[in-house]
Amino acid sequence: MRVYPPHKDALLHHHRALTDVMKGRILEGRELGLTYGEISKELDVPRSTVASFLERFQERGSEENLHSTGRPRKTSAQFDRHLIRTALVDTNVSNTVLRDITNSEVSISTIRRRLREDHIQKWRAVKRALLTEEHAAKRLKWAREHSNCTREYWERVFWSDECAVQKDSDGQILWVFRHQNKQEKYAPKNIRGREKGGGLFQMIWGCFAGSKLGPIVFIDGRVNTDVYIAVLQENLLPFIDAIIADGTTNVIFQQDNATPHVSKSTRLWLENMMQSHGFILMEWPPNSPDMNPIEHLWAHLKLELHRRYPDTKHLHGSPDAIKRVLRERLMDIWWDIGAEVLNQLINSMPHRVQALLKAKGWYTEY
């Protein structure tokens, strides 16, 4: 089972007539010096189609097709370009509002068709931790510092985090206008900040290093500094000691920047433990769950919870009784996670860093 998003499959080319918008983009591409292949890839049309159109354009001196029978087109090429530009600026408006913004009298069906001609349709907005310019700059700095790290380096990192496993989750969906490509999928304007849903949940803490799974800890109530230090004292340190005893050196502990993790008391405790147990602390960039592979371990855990126990979201009883069932099920699933899953996560680290570099510190597919 994959526990992180697969690479996008290549899009299939379909035989279809070029729209006026696509013709304009082909001519603009040539003016910018793009090759036939680059234009073909951008528009998702065969290279031969691009070449044929440009040949016809040179012969006729016009981008218009020869006269054909059938119903005349209801919109002009100028309107189509205006519609597409507007949709890609105001990505979260409805088709009805988009029609009003563009002062159009055509039907909603025509609006949808014009957008589909340019491969634009409504897509579910991706949920990600909200980022600012400062966050992106710090994330980019971290990516540059780790761009040449080997797999052996990532195997020495002890990945950790807390997670709230809910009995059920929020199914609300936000749809946005965009093309079917990763660049627009992860554009900030198409991201909805992740919201924490309500309902009963069980808080857990866990960690892993390389292909070795660490302990899972069930936490009651809120995670404050005292609770967090106790969790690390009783669970992280024995795990680190065991891994070092097996011969691993230069151990690195990773944690995010949650308040209990970076409080003065926690930092002081960690400084003392680093000296006595022989590990160092990784400096973590802000709002970067996409760089922490344990996030996909949580996703795996939740998927397996509802796959193995489909009645989980319908559990009845007191909160304590429901949490007791959740703990039993999560414990079984956790210790069934195999080395193959963990190795996939470690193998993903170079790809995550490269994706962050490419995004210049902004949102990635992970």
Secondary structure, 3 states (H helix, E strand, C coil): CCCCCCCCCCCCCCCCCCCHHHHHHHHHHHHCCCCHHHHHHHHCCCHHHHHHHHHHHHHHCCCCCCCCCCCCCCCCHHHHHHHHHHHHHCCCCCHHHHHHHCCCCCCHHHHHHHHHHCCEEEEECEEECCCCHHHHHHHHHHHHHCCCCCHHHHHCEEEEEEEEEECCCCCCCCEEEEECCHHHHCCHHHEEECCCCCCCEEEEEEEEECCEEEEEEEECCCCCHHHHHHHHHHHHHHHHHHHHHCCCCCEEECCCCCHHHHCHHHHHHHHHHHHHHCEEECCCCCCCHHHCCHHHHHHHHHHHHHHHCCCHHHCCCCHHHHHHHHHHHHHHHHHCCCHHHHHHHHHCHHHHHHHHHHCCCCCCCC
